[in-house]
Amino acid sequence: MKILVILLLTSFISTSIFSDQNNDPFEKVNKLTHQMNDELDKVVAKPVAKLYKKVTPDIIEIGLSNSISNIEDISIGINNILQGKIKDGLSDFTRFTVNSTFGLMGLFDIASDMGLEKHNEDFGQTLAVWGVPHGPYIVLPGLGPSSLRDSLSLIPDAILSPSLLFSDDRTIYGIKGVDLLITRADLLGIDVLIVGDEYLFMKDAYFQNREYDIKDGLVEDDFDTFDDWEE
C-alpha cells in the first residue's frame, strides 16, 4: 500500500509541474554540475572502472552483472505491468524466479537461454506511458543526465529494487555501488564518440536514448543507443 501511494503521488506531482522535453531552464547549474561530474569521473569513477575491468576475471564480471540484472527484473516486471504490458511483466517475474533458483541467485542467466527476453523498464518510462513529459533537463551530481520526471522516478525505483528484496541498508547501498561500477565499466571508451559541445551532446543523447527506451526501440531515428556504444 505504501508503495502504491508513493507511485501515485509521484505521478500527480510530475503531471502538474512538468513542461516540454529539452527545456533547460537550469542550464547554468547543469553545466557546473556537468563539469563537476566530469572531474569526478576522471579522478575516481573512470580509474576505478578500468581497474575493475583489469583485475576482475570475465566469469566473475559476468556473474556480478547477471546478479544485478536479476535483482532489477522485479522492478522491471512491476513497471511493465503498470504500463499495461502484462505478458512482459509476467515474463520478468518468471525470469527472476528461474535465475534466482536454477541460476544460483542470478549468477547465471538461465532464463535467457530458455527464451525469456530481458526487458528494460523503469518508473520514468512508466510515467511517460501515462502521458507525463520529460520536464526540465537536469544533471544530477554523480549520476549525470536526467530530467525532472526521471529524477523523481528514482524514488519509486529505489523502493521497488533492491529495497523490495533487502532490508539492510548496507546491502542495498552495496548493490547500488556495484551497479554503478558495472555501468561505468561498460561505458569505457564512450568518450571517443562525443563530438562538438560535450554538454549539448550528452543532453541530446540522453533524450534520444530515453525516447528509444520508452518506445521499446520502435523509433524512426537512426541514432545509436548507449547499449550500442557498449559494444
N, C-alpha and C positions, 0 to 999 in steps of 0.2 A: 504493500500500500504506500509506503514511504517513497519507494522508487517511482511509482506512478504519479504521485503528487509533484515530485521534482521534475519529471518529464513534462507534465502539463504546464507547470509554472515556467519552465524554460521556454516552451513553445509560445506561451502567452506573452512573455517579456520580449522575445525575439520578434514576434509578429508586429508588435506595437512600435518598435524603435528602429527596425532595420530599413535601410534605404537601398538604392541601386548598387549593383555589382560594380567593382572598380572605383567606387567612391573612396577617396583618400584624404579625408579632412585632417588626419593626424600625420601628414607626410613628414613634417619636421621631426616629430618624436620618433616616427617609424624609421627614418633614416639614421637617427642617432642609435636606436636600438639595433638596427641592421649592422652598423659599424661595430658596436659592442659585441654582437654575436659573432661577427667575422673575426674579431681579435680573439675571442674566447675559443673559437673553433681552431684557429691557427696555433694557439698556445696549449690548449687542453684536448679538445674533442678529437681533432684530426690525428695528433700524435698517438693518443691512446687507442684510437681505432686502428691505426697502422700497426701498433704493437700487438693488438688483439689478433689481427689477421696473420701476423708473422709467427706468433708463438702458439696459436691455437690449432691443433690438428683438425683437418677437414671434417672428420667424423664427429668430433665434439662440437665444432661450429655448426654443423648441420643439425645435430641433436638439440642444441640450445635454441636455434632458430625454429625448429619444429615445435619445441615445448612452448615457446612464447606464442607461436601461431595457434597452437591448440587451445591455449587459455583464451585467446581472442575470439575463438569460434562461438563461445557463449554470447558475448556481446553482439557479434555479427548476426547470430541467429535471431536474437531479440529484435534487432533493428530491421532485419529482413521481414519479420512478422509485422512490425509496426508500419512497414512500408506496403503491406498487403501481399508480400511475396511469401506466402505460407509454405509452399513446396520447398523453396530455397532455405527458409528458416528451419524447417524440419530436417533438411539435409545437413545443415550446420550442426544441429544438436546431435544428429547421428554421427557426424564426423568426430565431434568431441567425445562421445561415448566410446566409439571404436578405437580412437587413438589413445584415449586415457586408459583403456583396458589392454587391448592387444598390442598397442603401440608403446607400452610402458610409460604411462603418464605423458604421452605426446612426443617422446624422443624419436619415434619412428612414425612417419606419415603413412600408416596403413590405409587410411580412408581414401587417399588419392589413388592408390593402387587399385582400390575397389571401384573406382569411378565416381566417387563423391567429390564434386568440384569444390575447390576452395574459393570462397567469396570475399569481398572486401567492402564492408559496410560499417558506418558509424552513425552517431546521432545527428551529426551535421548533415549527412546525406538524408537522413530521415526527415529532418526539418525542411530540407529542400523539396522533398517529395510532397510534404504537407503544404508547400507554397511559400515558405519563408525564404526571402532573398539573402544574398551574402551579407549585405550591410557593409559598413566601412572596412577598408583593408586595415589589418593590424599586424605588426611584427611583434611577436611575443619574445620576451627575454629568454634566451637559452633554447627556445623551440623554433623560432623563425616565422615564416609567412603564415598568416591566418586571416580570418575575417571575424567580425563581431559574432555572427551566427556560429561559426565553427569554434570560436574561443569559448563561448558559453556552453557549447556542446561537450567540452572537455569534462564538465562536471558530471553529467549523467554517464558519460563513457567511463569515467574513473570509477563510478559506483557499480556499473554493470560488469566491469572487468579491469583488474582481477579482484576487486574488493568483494564481489559476489561470492568468490570461492575461498578467500582467505580473510581472516580477521586480524592477524598480526600485522601491525604497521610496517615493521622492518621487512617482513616478507614481501609486502606489497611494494614498498619502495625499492627493494632489491630487484623485483621483477621488472618494474618500470625502468630502473637503471640499466639492466641488461638489454631491455627492449631498445632503449635509446642508443646504446653502444652498438648493437647489431645493425640498427638502421643507419647509423653514421658509417659503419664499416662497409655496408652495402653501397653507400653513395660515394666511396672513394673514387676519384677520377672524374667526378662530375664537373669539376672546375674548368676543364678544357672545353666544355660545351657552352659555357657562358660567354655571350658576345655582347658588345656595347655596354650600356649602363647596367651594372650588376643589379642595382636596386630595382629598376624597371623590369629587367629580365626575370628576376625572381618573382616579382609580383604577377607578371603576365603568365609565367609558367605555373604559378600556384593556381590561379583562377582557371586556366585551361585544364590542368590536371584534375581539379575538383569537378569541373563540368564533365570530364570523361568518366570519373568515378560515379557521379550522380546518375548519369545516363547509362551506366553499365557498359561503357565503351561504344554505345550507339550514337556516335557523333560523326559529322562530315569533315571536321577539321583534320588536317594532316600534321598535327603536332605530335611530338614524342611524349610519352608519359614517363614519370620517374621510374617505373618498372623497366621501361625500355632502356633508360640510362644505366640502370644497374647492370644490364647485360653487356 
